[in-house]
């Protein structure tokens, strides 16, 4: 099984939450964290492979929506998941969705199941615990002897 590359460009507090969720997929996904959008752009310009990019809208003073559109135009194979805060305007969100720059939007605060659902849909990875639910049920079955 090949390891897929995921880029995460977000605030450190958000990354701490995400790293706990992503840790379950460490054999399937290699995660690169970027604390600045300039570092992310450099990695993308080096044409590093990436199946998914999680992009925080509150990274820097520049428009993350414009960056998402630019990345999608230059690298259409990268699937972008926006991590948005509640103060994001509808107009900004509609613009980036209409431009088809993102494949998903996740409102902060998010749950682990929401992140896992996007990772499964976008990257095609499955958590080892949820991969075979019958095995988990089998372990919980009690055996009775009469």
CNS distance restraints for C-alpha pairs under 8 A (distance, minus, plus):
assign (resid   1 and name CA) (resid  28 and name CA) 7.54 0.50 0.50
assign (resid   2 and name CA) (resid  28 and name CA) 7.06 0.50 0.50
assign (resid   3 and name CA) (resid  27 and name CA) 6.85 0.50 0.50
assign (resid   3 and name CA) (resid  28 and name CA) 4.83 0.50 0.50
assign (resid   3 and name CA) (resid  29 and name CA) 5.24 0.50 0.50
assign (resid   3 and name CA) (resid  30 and name CA) 6.33 0.50 0.50
assign (resid   4 and name CA) (resid  28 and name CA) 6.23 0.50 0.50
assign (resid   4 and name CA) (resid  29 and name CA) 4.75 0.50 0.50
assign (resid   4 and name CA) (resid  30 and name CA) 5.97 0.50 0.50
assign (resid   4 and name CA) (resid  50 and name CA) 7.16 0.50 0.50
assign (resid   4 and name CA) (resid  51 and name CA) 6.59 0.50 0.50
assign (resid   4 and name CA) (resid 123 and name CA) 7.65 0.50 0.50
assign (resid   5 and name CA) (resid  29 and name CA) 5.81 0.50 0.50
assign (resid   5 and name CA) (resid  30 and name CA) 4.91 0.50 0.50
assign (resid   5 and name CA) (resid  31 and name CA) 6.05 0.50 0.50
assign (resid   5 and name CA) (resid  32 and name CA) 7.58 0.50 0.50
assign (resid   5 and name CA) (resid  49 and name CA) 6.42 0.50 0.50
assign (resid   5 and name CA) (resid  50 and name CA) 4.78 0.50 0.50
assign (resid   5 and name CA) (resid  51 and name CA) 5.92 0.50 0.50
assign (resid   5 and name CA) (resid  52 and name CA) 7.27 0.50 0.50
assign (resid   6 and name CA) (resid  29 and name CA) 6.64 0.50 0.50
assign (resid   6 and name CA) (resid  30 and name CA) 6.08 0.50 0.50
assign (resid   6 and name CA) (resid  31 and name CA) 4.83 0.50 0.50
assign (resid   6 and name CA) (resid  32 and name CA) 6.29 0.50 0.50
assign (resid   6 and name CA) (resid  50 and name CA) 5.47 0.50 0.50
assign (resid   6 and name CA) (resid  51 and name CA) 5.93 0.50 0.50
assign (resid   6 and name CA) (resid  52 and name CA) 5.00 0.50 0.50
assign (resid   6 and name CA) (resid  53 and name CA) 5.91 0.50 0.50
assign (resid   6 and name CA) (resid  54 and name CA) 7.93 0.50 0.50
assign (resid   7 and name CA) (resid  31 and name CA) 5.84 0.50 0.50
assign (resid   7 and name CA) (resid  32 and name CA) 4.96 0.50 0.50
assign (resid   7 and name CA) (resid  33 and name CA) 6.06 0.50 0.50
assign (resid   7 and name CA) (resid  34 and name CA) 7.41 0.50 0.50
assign (resid   7 and name CA) (resid  40 and name CA) 7.93 0.50 0.50
assign (resid   7 and name CA) (resid  50 and name CA) 6.70 0.50 0.50
assign (resid   7 and name CA) (resid  52 and name CA) 6.33 0.50 0.50
assign (resid   7 and name CA) (resid  53 and name CA) 4.71 0.50 0.50
assign (resid   7 and name CA) (resid  54 and name CA) 6.34 0.50 0.50
assign (resid   8 and name CA) (resid  15 and name CA) 7.62 0.50 0.50
assign (resid   8 and name CA) (resid  31 and name CA) 7.08 0.50 0.50
assign (resid   8 and name CA) (resid  32 and name CA) 6.18 0.50 0.50
assign (resid   8 and name CA) (resid  33 and name CA) 4.88 0.50 0.50
assign (resid   8 and name CA) (resid  34 and name CA) 6.10 0.50 0.50
assign (resid   8 and name CA) (resid  53 and name CA) 5.71 0.50 0.50
assign (resid   8 and name CA) (resid  54 and name CA) 4.74 0.50 0.50
assign (resid   8 and name CA) (resid  55 and name CA) 6.25 0.50 0.50
assign (resid   9 and name CA) (resid  33 and name CA) 5.97 0.50 0.50
assign (resid   9 and name CA) (resid  34 and name CA) 4.69 0.50 0.50
assign (resid   9 and name CA) (resid  35 and name CA) 5.94 0.50 0.50
assign (resid   9 and name CA) (resid  36 and name CA) 6.89 0.50 0.50
assign (resid   9 and name CA) (resid  37 and name CA) 6.80 0.50 0.50
assign (resid   9 and name CA) (resid  40 and name CA) 6.99 0.50 0.50
assign (resid   9 and name CA) (resid  53 and name CA) 7.51 0.50 0.50
assign (resid   9 and name CA) (resid  54 and name CA) 6.13 0.50 0.50
assign (resid   9 and name CA) (resid  55 and name CA) 5.05 0.50 0.50
assign (resid   9 and name CA) (resid  56 and name CA) 6.22 0.50 0.50
assign (resid   9 and name CA) (resid  59 and name CA) 7.78 0.50 0.50
assign (resid  10 and name CA) (resid  14 and name CA) 6.40 0.50 0.50
assign (resid  10 and name CA) (resid  15 and name CA) 6.30 0.50 0.50
assign (resid  10 and name CA) (resid  33 and name CA) 7.88 0.50 0.50
assign (resid  10 and name CA) (resid  34 and name CA) 6.94 0.50 0.50
assign (resid  10 and name CA) (resid  35 and name CA) 6.15 0.50 0.50
assign (resid  10 and name CA) (resid  36 and name CA) 7.83 0.50 0.50
assign (resid  10 and name CA) (resid  54 and name CA) 7.54 0.50 0.50
assign (resid  10 and name CA) (resid  55 and name CA) 5.99 0.50 0.50
assign (resid  10 and name CA) (resid  56 and name CA) 4.67 0.50 0.50
assign (resid  10 and name CA) (resid  57 and name CA) 7.91 0.50 0.50
assign (resid  10 and name CA) (resid  58 and name CA) 7.70 0.50 0.50
assign (resid  10 and name CA) (resid  59 and name CA) 5.98 0.50 0.50
assign (resid  11 and name CA) (resid  15 and name CA) 6.30 0.50 0.50
assign (resid  11 and name CA) (resid  35 and name CA) 6.50 0.50 0.50
assign (resid  11 and name CA) (resid  56 and name CA) 7.12 0.50 0.50
assign (resid  11 and name CA) (resid  58 and name CA) 7.67 0.50 0.50
assign (resid  11 and name CA) (resid  59 and name CA) 6.23 0.50 0.50
assign (resid  12 and name CA) (resid  16 and name CA) 6.26 0.50 0.50
assign (resid  12 and name CA) (resid  35 and name CA) 7.17 0.50 0.50
assign (resid  13 and name CA) (resid  17 and name CA) 6.80 0.50 0.50
assign (resid  14 and name CA) (resid  18 and name CA) 6.29 0.50 0.50
assign (resid  15 and name CA) (resid  19 and name CA) 5.82 0.50 0.50
assign (resid  15 and name CA) (resid  33 and name CA) 7.88 0.50 0.50
assign (resid  16 and name CA) (resid  20 and name CA) 6.68 0.50 0.50
assign (resid  17 and name CA) (resid  21 and name CA) 6.90 0.50 0.50
assign (resid  18 and name CA) (resid  22 and name CA) 6.00 0.50 0.50
assign (resid  19 and name CA) (resid  23 and name CA) 5.76 0.50 0.50
assign (resid  20 and name CA) (resid  24 and name CA) 7.56 0.50 0.50
assign (resid  21 and name CA) (resid 112 and name CA) 6.00 0.50 0.50
assign (resid  21 and name CA) (resid 115 and name CA) 7.66 0.50 0.50
assign (resid  21 and name CA) (resid 116 and name CA) 7.61 0.50 0.50
assign (resid  22 and name CA) (resid  26 and name CA) 6.79 0.50 0.50
assign (resid  24 and name CA) (resid 127 and name CA) 6.43 0.50 0.50
assign (resid  24 and name CA) (resid 128 and name CA) 7.59 0.50 0.50
assign (resid  25 and name CA) (resid  29 and name CA) 5.85 0.50 0.50
assign (resid  25 and name CA) (resid 125 and name CA) 7.69 0.50 0.50
assign (resid  25 and name CA) (resid 126 and name CA) 7.64 0.50 0.50
assign (resid  25 and name CA) (resid 127 and name CA) 6.14 0.50 0.50
assign (resid  25 and name CA) (resid 128 and name CA) 7.72 0.50 0.50
assign (resid  26 and name CA) (resid  30 and name CA) 6.56 0.50 0.50
assign (resid  28 and name CA) (resid 125 and name CA) 6.81 0.50 0.50
assign (resid  34 and name CA) (resid  39 and name CA) 6.20 0.50 0.50
assign (resid  34 and name CA) (resid  40 and name CA) 5.95 0.50 0.50
assign (resid  35 and name CA) (resid  39 and name CA) 7.49 0.50 0.50
assign (resid  36 and name CA) (resid  40 and name CA) 6.73 0.50 0.50
assign (resid  36 and name CA) (resid  59 and name CA) 7.23 0.50 0.50
assign (resid  36 and name CA) (resid  60 and name CA) 7.70 0.50 0.50
assign (resid  37 and name CA) (resid  41 and name CA) 6.18 0.50 0.50
assign (resid  37 and name CA) (resid  59 and name CA) 7.47 0.50 0.50
assign (resid  37 and name CA) (resid  60 and name CA) 7.74 0.50 0.50
assign (resid  38 and name CA) (resid  42 and name CA) 6.27 0.50 0.50
assign (resid  39 and name CA) (resid  43 and name CA) 6.38 0.50 0.50
assign (resid  40 and name CA) (resid  44 and name CA) 6.28 0.50 0.50
assign (resid  41 and name CA) (resid  45 and name CA) 6.06 0.50 0.50
assign (resid  42 and name CA) (resid  46 and name CA) 6.30 0.50 0.50
assign (resid  43 and name CA) (resid  47 and name CA) 6.75 0.50 0.50
assign (resid  43 and name CA) (resid  48 and name CA) 6.14 0.50 0.50
assign (resid  44 and name CA) (resid  48 and name CA) 5.82 0.50 0.50
assign (resid  50 and name CA) (resid  78 and name CA) 6.06 0.50 0.50
assign (resid  51 and name CA) (resid  77 and name CA) 7.11 0.50 0.50
assign (resid  51 and name CA) (resid  78 and name CA) 5.38 0.50 0.50
assign (resid  51 and name CA) (resid  79 and name CA) 6.15 0.50 0.50
assign (resid  51 and name CA) (resid 122 and name CA) 7.68 0.50 0.50
assign (resid  51 and name CA) (resid 123 and name CA) 6.20 0.50 0.50
assign (resid  52 and name CA) (resid  78 and name CA) 5.68 0.50 0.50
assign (resid  52 and name CA) (resid  79 and name CA) 4.74 0.50 0.50
assign (resid  52 and name CA) (resid  80 and name CA) 5.86 0.50 0.50
assign (resid  52 and name CA) (resid  81 and name CA) 7.35 0.50 0.50
assign (resid  52 and name CA) (resid 122 and name CA) 6.96 0.50 0.50
assign (resid  52 and name CA) (resid 123 and name CA) 6.71 0.50 0.50
assign (resid  53 and name CA) (resid  78 and name CA) 6.79 0.50 0.50
assign (resid  53 and name CA) (resid  79 and name CA) 6.09 0.50 0.50
assign (resid  53 and name CA) (resid  80 and name CA) 4.74 0.50 0.50
assign (resid  53 and name CA) (resid  81 and name CA) 6.04 0.50 0.50
assign (resid  54 and name CA) (resid  80 and name CA) 5.98 0.50 0.50
assign (resid  54 and name CA) (resid  81 and name CA) 4.81 0.50 0.50
assign (resid  54 and name CA) (resid  82 and name CA) 5.93 0.50 0.50
assign (resid  54 and name CA) (resid  83 and name CA) 6.80 0.50 0.50
assign (resid  55 and name CA) (resid  64 and name CA) 7.90 0.50 0.50
assign (resid  55 and name CA) (resid  80 and name CA) 6.98 0.50 0.50
assign (resid  55 and name CA) (resid  81 and name CA) 6.19 0.50 0.50
assign (resid  55 and name CA) (resid  82 and name CA) 4.98 0.50 0.50
assign (resid  55 and name CA) (resid  83 and name CA) 5.83 0.50 0.50
assign (resid  56 and name CA) (resid  64 and name CA) 7.67 0.50 0.50
assign (resid  56 and name CA) (resid  82 and name CA) 6.00 0.50 0.50
assign (resid  56 and name CA) (resid  83 and name CA) 4.64 0.50 0.50
assign (resid  56 and name CA) (resid  84 and name CA) 6.28 0.50 0.50
assign (resid  57 and name CA) (resid  63 and name CA) 7.81 0.50 0.50
assign (resid  57 and name CA) (resid  64 and name CA) 5.42 0.50 0.50
assign (resid  57 and name CA) (resid  65 and name CA) 7.35 0.50 0.50
assign (resid  57 and name CA) (resid  82 and name CA) 6.83 0.50 0.50
assign (resid  57 and name CA) (resid  83 and name CA) 6.11 0.50 0.50
assign (resid  57 and name CA) (resid  84 and name CA) 5.41 0.50 0.50
assign (resid  57 and name CA) (resid  85 and name CA) 7.24 0.50 0.50
assign (resid  58 and name CA) (resid  64 and name CA) 7.63 0.50 0.50
assign (resid  58 and name CA) (resid  84 and name CA) 7.48 0.50 0.50
assign (resid  58 and name CA) (resid  85 and name CA) 7.48 0.50 0.50
assign (resid  59 and name CA) (resid  64 and name CA) 7.49 0.50 0.50
assign (resid  60 and name CA) (resid  64 and name CA) 7.85 0.50 0.50
assign (resid  63 and name CA) (resid  67 and name CA) 6.62 0.50 0.50
assign (resid  64 and name CA) (resid  68 and name CA) 6.10 0.50 0.50
assign (resid  65 and name CA) (resid  69 and name CA) 6.31 0.50 0.50
assign (resid  65 and name CA) (resid  92 and name CA) 7.10 0.50 0.50
assign (resid  65 and name CA) (resid  93 and name CA) 7.93 0.50 0.50
assign (resid  65 and name CA) (resid  96 and name CA) 6.09 0.50 0.50
assign (resid  66 and name CA) (resid  70 and name CA) 6.15 0.50 0.50
assign (resid  66 and name CA) (resid  96 and name CA) 7.95 0.50 0.50
assign (resid  67 and name CA) (resid  71 and name CA) 6.08 0.50 0.50
assign (resid  68 and name CA) (resid  72 and name CA) 6.16 0.50 0.50
assign (resid  68 and name CA) (resid  80 and name CA) 7.34 0.50 0.50
assign (resid  68 and name CA) (resid  96 and name CA) 7.67 0.50 0.50
assign (resid  68 and name CA) (resid 101 and name CA) 6.06 0.50 0.50
assign (resid  68 and name CA) (resid 102 and name CA) 7.24 0.50 0.50
assign (resid  69 and name CA) (resid  73 and name CA) 6.19 0.50 0.50
assign (resid  69 and name CA) (resid  96 and name CA) 6.78 0.50 0.50
assign (resid  69 and name CA) (resid  99 and name CA) 7.01 0.50 0.50
assign (resid  69 and name CA) (resid 100 and name CA) 8.00 0.50 0.50
assign (resid  69 and name CA) (resid 101 and name CA) 5.01 0.50 0.50
assign (resid  69 and name CA) (resid 102 and name CA) 7.98 0.50 0.50
assign (resid  70 and name CA) (resid  74 and name CA) 6.22 0.50 0.50
assign (resid  71 and name CA) (resid  75 and name CA) 5.69 0.50 0.50
assign (resid  71 and name CA) (resid  76 and name CA) 7.55 0.50 0.50
assign (resid  71 and name CA) (resid  78 and name CA) 7.93 0.50 0.50
assign (resid  71 and name CA) (resid 101 and name CA) 7.97 0.50 0.50
assign (resid  72 and name CA) (resid  76 and name CA) 4.80 0.50 0.50
assign (resid  72 and name CA) (resid  77 and name CA) 7.69 0.50 0.50
assign (resid  72 and name CA) (resid  78 and name CA) 6.76 0.50 0.50
assign (resid  72 and name CA) (resid  79 and name CA) 7.92 0.50 0.50
assign (resid  72 and name CA) (resid  80 and name CA) 7.89 0.50 0.50
assign (resid  72 and name CA) (resid 101 and name CA) 5.37 0.50 0.50
assign (resid  72 and name CA) (resid 102 and name CA) 7.78 0.50 0.50
assign (resid  73 and name CA) (resid 101 and name CA) 7.77 0.50 0.50
assign (resid  79 and name CA) (resid 102 and name CA) 6.63 0.50 0.50
assign (resid  79 and name CA) (resid 103 and name CA) 6.04 0.50 0.50
assign (resid  79 and name CA) (resid 122 and name CA) 6.95 0.50 0.50
assign (resid  80 and name CA) (resid 101 and name CA) 7.12 0.50 0.50
assign (resid  80 and name CA) (resid 102 and name CA) 4.82 0.50 0.50
assign (resid  80 and name CA) (resid 103 and name CA) 5.73 0.50 0.50
assign (resid  80 and name CA) (resid 104 and name CA) 6.93 0.50 0.50
assign (resid  81 and name CA) (resid 102 and name CA) 5.94 0.50 0.50
assign (resid  81 and name CA) (resid 103 and name CA) 5.97 0.50 0.50
assign (resid  81 and name CA) (resid 104 and name CA) 4.83 0.50 0.50
assign (resid  81 and name CA) (resid 105 and name CA) 5.67 0.50 0.50
assign (resid  81 and name CA) (resid 106 and name CA) 7.11 0.50 0.50
assign (resid  82 and name CA) (resid 102 and name CA) 6.92 0.50 0.50
assign (resid  82 and name CA) (resid 104 and name CA) 6.36 0.50 0.50
assign (resid  82 and name CA) (resid 105 and name CA) 4.79 0.50 0.50
assign (resid  82 and name CA) (resid 106 and name CA) 6.03 0.50 0.50
assign (resid  83 and name CA) (resid 105 and name CA) 6.15 0.50 0.50
assign (resid  83 and name CA) (resid 106 and name CA) 4.93 0.50 0.50
assign (resid  83 and name CA) (resid 107 and name CA) 5.95 0.50 0.50
assign (resid  83 and name CA) (resid 108 and name CA) 6.41 0.50 0.50
assign (resid  84 and name CA) (resid  88 and name CA) 6.60 0.50 0.50
assign (resid  84 and name CA) (resid 105 and name CA) 6.99 0.50 0.50
assign (resid  84 and name CA) (resid 106 and name CA) 6.15 0.50 0.50
assign (resid  84 and name CA) (resid 107 and name CA) 5.04 0.50 0.50
assign (resid  84 and name CA) (resid 108 and name CA) 5.86 0.50 0.50
assign (resid  85 and name CA) (resid 107 and name CA) 5.93 0.50 0.50
assign (resid  85 and name CA) (resid 108 and name CA) 5.23 0.50 0.50
assign (resid  85 and name CA) (resid 109 and name CA) 7.85 0.50 0.50
assign (resid  86 and name CA) (resid 107 and name CA) 6.95 0.50 0.50
assign (resid  86 and name CA) (resid 108 and name CA) 7.08 0.50 0.50
assign (resid  88 and name CA) (resid  92 and name CA) 7.13 0.50 0.50
assign (resid  88 and name CA) (resid  93 and name CA) 7.30 0.50 0.50
assign (resid  89 and name CA) (resid  93 and name CA) 6.50 0.50 0.50
assign (resid  90 and name CA) (resid  94 and name CA) 5.97 0.50 0.50
assign (resid  91 and name CA) (resid  95 and name CA) 6.09 0.50 0.50
assign (resid  92 and name CA) (resid  96 and name CA) 6.45 0.50 0.50
assign (resid  93 and name CA) (resid  97 and name CA) 6.21 0.50 0.50
assign (resid  94 and name CA) (resid  98 and name CA) 5.91 0.50 0.50
assign (resid  95 and name CA) (resid  99 and name CA) 6.20 0.50 0.50
assign (resid  96 and name CA) (resid 100 and name CA) 6.48 0.50 0.50
assign (resid  96 and name CA) (resid 101 and name CA) 5.78 0.50 0.50
assign (resid  96 and name CA) (resid 102 and name CA) 6.87 0.50 0.50
assign (resid  97 and name CA) (resid 101 and name CA) 6.23 0.50 0.50
assign (resid  97 and name CA) (resid 102 and name CA) 6.20 0.50 0.50
assign (resid 104 and name CA) (resid 118 and name CA) 7.59 0.50 0.50
assign (resid 106 and name CA) (resid 110 and name CA) 6.75 0.50 0.50
assign (resid 106 and name CA) (resid 114 and name CA) 7.79 0.50 0.50
assign (resid 106 and name CA) (resid 115 and name CA) 7.97 0.50 0.50
assign (resid 110 and name CA) (resid 114 and name CA) 6.62 0.50 0.50
assign (resid 110 and name CA) (resid 115 and name CA) 7.41 0.50 0.50
assign (resid 111 and name CA) (resid 115 and name CA) 6.66 0.50 0.50
assign (resid 112 and name CA) (resid 116 and name CA) 6.08 0.50 0.50
assign (resid 113 and name CA) (resid 117 and name CA) 6.01 0.50 0.50
assign (resid 114 and name CA) (resid 118 and name CA) 6.48 0.50 0.50
assign (resid 115 and name CA) (resid 119 and name CA) 6.21 0.50 0.50
assign (resid 116 and name CA) (resid 120 and name CA) 6.05 0.50 0.50
assign (resid 116 and name CA) (resid 127 and name CA) 7.83 0.50 0.50
assign (resid 117 and name CA) (resid 121 and name CA) 6.15 0.50 0.50
assign (resid 118 and name CA) (resid 122 and name CA) 5.78 0.50 0.50
assign (resid 118 and name CA) (resid 123 and name CA) 7.94 0.50 0.50
assign (resid 119 and name CA) (resid 123 and name CA) 5.35 0.50 0.50
assign (resid 119 and name CA) (resid 124 and name CA) 6.77 0.50 0.50
assign (resid 119 and name CA) (resid 125 and name CA) 6.44 0.50 0.50
assign (resid 119 and name CA) (resid 126 and name CA) 7.96 0.50 0.50
assign (resid 120 and name CA) (resid 124 and name CA) 4.65 0.50 0.50
assign (resid 120 and name CA) (resid 125 and name CA) 4.83 0.50 0.50
assign (resid 120 and name CA) (resid 126 and name CA) 5.69 0.50 0.50
assign (resid 121 and name CA) (resid 125 and name CA) 7.81 0.50 0.50
assign (resid 126 and name CA) (resid 130 and name CA) 6.96 0.50 0.50
assign (resid 126 and name CA) (resid 131 and name CA) 5.86 0.50 0.50
assign (resid 127 and name CA) (resid 131 and name CA) 5.87 0.50 0.50
assign (resid 128 and name CA) (resid 132 and name CA) 7.49 0.50 0.50
assign (resid 129 and name CA) (resid 133 and name CA) 7.28 0.50 0.50
assign (resid 129 and name CA) (resid 136 and name CA) 7.68 0.50 0.50
assign (resid 132 and name CA) (resid 136 and name CA) 7.25 0.50 0.50
assign (resid 133 and name CA) (resid 137 and name CA) 6.40 0.50 0.50
assign (resid 134 and name CA) (resid 138 and name CA) 5.96 0.50 0.50
assign (resid 135 and name CA) (resid 139 and name CA) 6.36 0.50 0.50
assign (resid 136 and name CA) (resid 140 and name CA) 6.64 0.50 0.50
assign (resid 137 and name CA) (resid 141 and name CA) 6.45 0.50 0.50
